[in-house]
Amino acid sequence: MMQAEVTPAAIALVGLLAALFLHDFVTLQRNRRLLLLQLVVFAIGGWLIVYPEVARRLAHFVGIGRGVDFVLYPLVIWLVRESLLSRRRRHEEQERVTELVRAMAASGAHDVSSLAGACGHSSRRAPAHSSGVSAS
């Protein structure tokens, strides 16, 4: 039978998992699938914290020396993947914002020149490098 190791570190780590889940439960209530996945992952993580012998046995079964390595190897791979995906998403978002700003600027420039023409003003534009500060 498995022996639970209820050490101060195990209590602190399981408490951290519970606090993180509670925080996400309050802030991510609309995304139930994500919360369910997080609950499953945290429950497995908490179980491996309280019963580290299970992680040790699984690690030895697949040829890894320590139970913590059995948990850390996939975790590091997953974090690198998330970092790369996040970087790609951020780059795509920056491109979308740039295109939106260009479209808004082009639309605004067209509106300004049509207003100037309707008022009888010249449609000359200020130079692009203008700082917007007038010399008095």
N, C-alpha and C positions, 0 to 999 in steps of 0.2 A: 504494500500500500504506500502511496505517496505521502511524504511528510511535508507539510507546509512550513516554509521558513518565514516566520513573521518577525522580521528584524525592523529596527527603526527606519532603515533605508527602504525596505519593502513598503512599510506604511506610508512613508513620504511619497514614494513613486506612485503607489495606487491612489493616494490622495490627490496628487498632481493630475493623474489621468481623469479622476472624477471631476476635479475643478475645471479642467479643460473642456470636458464633455458638457458640463453644466453651462459653462460660458457659451459654447457653440449652440447648445440647445436653446438658450435664450435669444441669441443673436441670429441664428440661421433657421428659424422655425419653418420657413417656407420650403426649404430644401430637405424634405424628409428622407429621400434616398441617401443623400450624403450623410445625414445624421445616423441612419441605420448602419451604413457602412462603417462610419466612425465608431459607433457603439460596438460592432462586432470586432473591429481591429483593437480597440481599447480593452475589450473584455479578454481577448486572447492575450494581449500584452500584459494585462493585470494577472491573468492566470499564470503566465510564464514567469512573472516577477515573484508571485507567491510560491510557485512550484518550479524552481529553477532546474530541478532534476529532469523534468520533461524536456526542457531545451537541451540539456546535456545529452540525453538519450537520443533525441532527434539529430543532434549534431553528429554524434558518433555513428549513427545509422547511415548518414549521407557522406561520411568521411571528413567531417570538420572536427577539429580538436576540442573546441570549447563551445558551450551553449550560447554564450554571448555573441560569438562570431556567427553562429547560425542565424541570429536575429539581426546582427549589424550588416552583414554582407548584402542581403536584399534591401535593407533600409537605405544604405548608401547608394545603391543602384537606383532605387526609386527616387531619392532626393536629387540625384544628378539629372535624372529624366525630368523631374518637375522643374528644376532650374532651367533646363534647356527649353522646355515647353513654355515656361513663363517668359523667358527672354524673347522667344519667337512671337508670343502673343503681344508683348509690349511693343515690339518692333512693328507688327501689323497695325496695332492701335495708333502708334505715332504716324504711320503712313496715312491711315484714315483721317486723323485729325488734320494733317497737312493738306490733304485733298479737300476737306471740308472748309478749311480756312481759305484756301485758294479760290474755291467756288464762291464763298461769301464775299471775298475781296473783289472778285470779278463782277459779281452781281451788284455789289455796293458801288463800284466804279462806274458801272453802266447807269445806275440810278442817279448818281451825282452828276454825271455829264448830261443826262436828259433833263434834270432839274435846272442845271445851269443854262442849258439851251432854251428852256421854257421861260426863264426869267430874263433872257437877253444877255446873259453874261457869257464871257468867253469860256470855252471848255478846256482851257489850258490847265494842266495838272502841275502840282508841285513836284519837284524832283524827288525820286524815291529815297534819296539819302538825307532828306530834310529831317531835322531833329524836332520840328514842331515848335521851336522857340523862335520868336520873332526878335529881330534886332531893332531896338528902339533908339 
